[in-house]
Each structure stands twice: as structure tokens, then as C-alpha cells.
Amino acid sequence: MNERSSQEEASLERLLKIIKKLRSKDGCPWDREQKKEDMAKYILEETYELIDAINSCSSDAVKEEMGDLLFQVFFLASISEEAGEIEIPDIMKDVTDKMIRRHPHVFGNVEVKDIDEIKINWLDIKRNIEKRNESARGLFNGIPRSMPALKRAQKVTEKASSVGFDWGKKEEVLEKIEEELNEFKSSLAANDTNCIKEEMGDLLFSLVNLSRFVNVDAEDSLTASLTKFINRFSYIEQKLAEKGKEPAGVSLEEMNDLWNESKLKESSS
């Protein structure tokens, strides 16, 4: 074992010891109270914070958030180990074996031409070697229900498309969007709250389908638009603050002027 491997093992062992100490009777009362259901929330929060750090291009932030996420994952593993459900070495062995099994072009003698063939082999291994038959369990069973709705919708439409249930071209999706928009307008005119909610969902789902057809990740696209909106509104707040004002105390016209000013600054930068 080389020095790097020894350091990695020592670091992991130290982290696990710290977690066990926190969970022990003379450890932290709050940590002892945590359950698996609690950890699900924390893991999700840390994942989002890690994504933000990655997008910030700060290696220090990425390192910190990766550490936080790893801690939460191993904390969950320790809780499960205490309950006699799993052993942490078994988790490591299972995922290692799975990655070796699913990469026969790296760890075996399988030859592949391109990434598409790698993906085909990956699915074939899941279905025929690991016996994860998606059609028997339901086509969408592997898509987490807790996944953000836009991303989940895109995954669902991708799965449906993989078995031939799809539009033929993007023009047909655009027609569907027009249809759903008209139905949404009708529900508004009828002032039917339940119908409005349903038709809004149908319209959003159709827009996600269009995103897939034009090779755009709907979740990433909306996230970018949110960032743009926040940046522009922050500019409004900053400029108003310089005048001793706040957004709630000025006219919509004044805020719109600053909004357009912010857009011009973006285009010139």
C-alpha cells in the first residue's frame, strides 16, 4: 500500500470514529437523536449546496461542500449500521463491484466504439446480468420521487421516448404547447381552481418535452433564468439603496427603468 492509500484509509477511519463518538452515549445529544428520515433532508440540502459551489467555480467551496456531503452520507451509513441493517464495508464492496461490473471495457476485455455503445452495455448489464428489469418493475420505478419536478419530468419523458412513446418532431410538441395553453386559458376563464392547477401542470410538462427535443436541460435552464432574475433585481435594490430608497417604496415604472438598465449593462459586458 502506498503513502497516498494509507492517508486515505486513515482519513476515512478518523471520520468514522468521529461519527461513532458523536452518536455514543457520551457524545452529542442532538446527533444521537438523528434518524434516517432526518438525514434524507440534510443530504438533499448538502447536495444543493455542493451544486452551488461547483457553479461558483470555487475549489475551496467545492472541497468544503463535498466534505459536508460525505459526512452526511457516512453519518446515515453509521445509523443503518447501528440498526443492524448494513455494514459500511459491505456498502463499499457492493458499489466497487458494481462499477467494475458495469465497466467491462475498462476492467474486462470488452471493446467499445463510442460512448453510445458504453451506455447500451451499461443498460444491458443492469437488465440481463443484474436482473434489473425495468419493464417488469415499471418503466419509471427507477426515477426518484424526491427528484425536483422539472428534472423528474425530463427523466420520465426520456424513459417514455426510449420505448417509442414520443412525438416525432419538435413542431408537434409546439402544437401540443399551444393546445395546453388554450386549455389553461379556458380554465382561467371558468375560474376553476382545480382545473387551473391541472392545466398549469400539463403546460409545464409540455414545455419540458420541448426542452428535451431541443437538447436543453429544463432544470438547468430555469436555474439560469432564476439567477438572471435575481441578479437584475439585486441591481435594482443596489441602485435604489444608493438613493436611500427601497423597492416597496417606489413605482413599478422606476423599477422597470432600472431593470432595463441592468439588462443593458449585461449586454455590454
Residue pairs with C-beta under 8 A, 6 or more apart in sequence:
1 9
15 70
15 71
15 74
16 74
16 78
16 88
19 71
19 74
19 75
19 78
20 78
21 27
22 28
22 31
22 32
23 31
23 32
23 78
23 79
23 82
24 32
25 32
31 75
34 75
34 79
35 79
36 76
36 79
36 80
39 72
39 75
39 76
39 79
40 146
42 72
43 69
43 72
43 73
43 76
44 146
46 65
46 68
46 69
46 72
47 69
49 65
49 68
49 69
50 62
50 65
50 66
50 68
50 69
52 61
52 65
53 61
53 62
53 64
53 65
54 62
74 88
77 86
77 88
77 91
78 88
80 86
81 87
81 88
98 130
100 107
101 125
101 129
101 130
102 121
102 122
102 125
102 126
104 110
104 121
104 125
105 111
105 112
105 118
105 121
110 121
112 118
112 121
126 132
127 133
127 134
132 142
134 141
134 142
135 163
139 159
139 160
139 163
140 156
140 159
143 152
143 155
143 156
143 159
144 152
145 152
147 155
148 219
150 204
150 208
150 218
150 219
150 222
151 217
151 218
151 219
153 204
153 205
153 208
153 218
154 208
154 211
154 212
154 217
154 218
154 219
157 166
157 208
157 209
157 212
158 212
160 166
161 212
167 173
167 176
167 209
167 213
169 213
170 210
170 213
170 214
173 206
173 209
173 210
173 213
174 210
176 206
176 209
177 203
177 206
177 207
177 210
180 199
180 202
180 203
180 206
181 203
183 199
183 202
183 203
184 196
184 199
184 200
184 202
184 203
186 199
187 195
187 196
187 198
187 199
188 196
207 218
208 218
211 217
211 218
211 221
212 218
231 262
232 259
232 262
232 263
232 266
233 247
233 259
235 258
235 259
235 261
235 262
235 265
236 247
236 255
236 258
236 259
236 262
237 246
237 247
239 258
239 261
240 246
240 247
240 250
240 254
240 255
240 258
247 255
